[in-house]
């Protein structure tokens, strides 16, 4: 009986050791940064969605100022031959529920 109790105790301790202790004591203002980044991801023009639950989608929105800092695959597009126009950027990440929220309010239909 004692080996089973020892094994069970070690298993419970292993599970407890794997759990995070606290998320409220992060240093350097990372909680404030995470709160500021909660507005992303958002998308006005949804692109390809993979068949998963929840769906993984990419977005076809273009931005002039660059991609969001959390974007891992930012693509830059320039107009051919024009030096005067700034480049536009598109985040090519596939994210869960990417197209769930719009970046701009939906226009009112009158």
C-alpha positions in Angstrom: 0.0 0.0 0.0 2.8 2.4 0.8 4.3 2.5 -2.8 0.9 3.5 -4.2 0.6 6.4 -1.7 4.1 7.6 -2.4 3.4 7.5 -6.2 0.1 9.3 -5.8 1.8 12.0 -3.6 4.6 12.5 -6.1 2.1 12.8 -9.0 0.0 15.5 -7.1 3.2 17.4 -6.3 4.3 17.3 -9.9 0.9 18.7 -11.1 1.0 21.4 -8.5 4.6 22.4 -9.4 3.6 22.8 -13.1 0.9 25.3 -12.3 1.8 29.0 -12.4 1.8 30.6 -8.9 0.5 34.0 -9.7 0.0 36.3 -12.7 -0.5 39.4 -10.7 3.1 39.9 -9.8 4.6 40.5 -13.2 7.4 43.1 -13.3 8.0 46.0 -15.5 4.5 47.0 -16.3 3.8 44.0 -18.5 0.2 43.8 -17.2 -0.3 47.3 -18.5 1.2 46.4 -21.9 -1.1 43.3 -22.1 -4.1 45.5 -21.3 -3.1 47.9 -24.1 -2.8 45.0 -26.6 -6.2 43.5 -25.8 -7.7 45.5 -28.7 -5.8 43.3 -31.1 -6.5 41.1 -33.0 -9.2 42.8 -35.0 -10.1 42.6 -38.7 -12.4 44.4 -41.1 -11.7 42.3 -44.2 -11.4 38.6 -43.3 -9.3 36.4 -45.5 -8.7 32.6 -45.5 -10.0 30.6 -42.6 -8.8 27.1 -41.7 -11.3 24.4 -40.7 -10.7 24.2 -37.0 -12.7 25.1 -33.9 -12.4 27.9 -33.2 -11.4 28.9 -36.7 -7.9 30.1 -37.5 -8.1 33.0 -40.0 -5.9 35.6 -41.5 -6.8 39.2 -42.2 -6.5 41.2 -45.5 -6.5 44.6 -43.8 -3.7 47.0 -44.8 -2.1 49.5 -42.5 0.2 52.5 -43.3 1.9 52.8 -40.0 3.1 49.1 -39.8 1.8 46.0 -38.2 0.8 45.5 -34.5 3.8 44.7 -32.3 2.3 41.2 -31.6 2.2 40.3 -35.3 4.9 37.7 -36.1 4.6 37.7 -39.9 4.3 41.3 -41.1 4.4 41.8 -44.9 5.3 45.2 -46.5 3.9 46.2 -49.8 5.1 49.1 -52.0 3.7 50.6 -55.1 5.9 49.8 -58.1 7.9 52.8 -59.3 6.4 55.4 -56.9 8.9 56.8 -54.4 6.4 59.3 -52.9 3.8 56.9 -51.5 4.6 55.2 -48.2 4.5 51.4 -48.0 1.5 49.6 -46.5 1.7 46.6 -44.2 -0.4 43.5 -43.6 -0.2 41.0 -40.8 -0.1 37.5 -42.4 -0.6 35.5 -39.1 -3.2 32.8 -38.8 -4.9 33.5 -35.4 -7.8 32.0 -33.6 -11.0 34.2 -33.9 -9.0 36.8 -35.9 -12.1 38.0 -37.7 -14.4 38.0 -34.6 -14.0 41.7 -33.9 -13.9 44.6 -36.3 -11.2 47.3 -36.1 -13.6 50.0 -37.2 -17.3 50.3 -36.2 -19.7 48.8 -38.6 -21.4 51.5 -40.8 -25.0 52.2 -40.1 -27.4 51.1 -42.8 -30.1 53.7 -43.4 
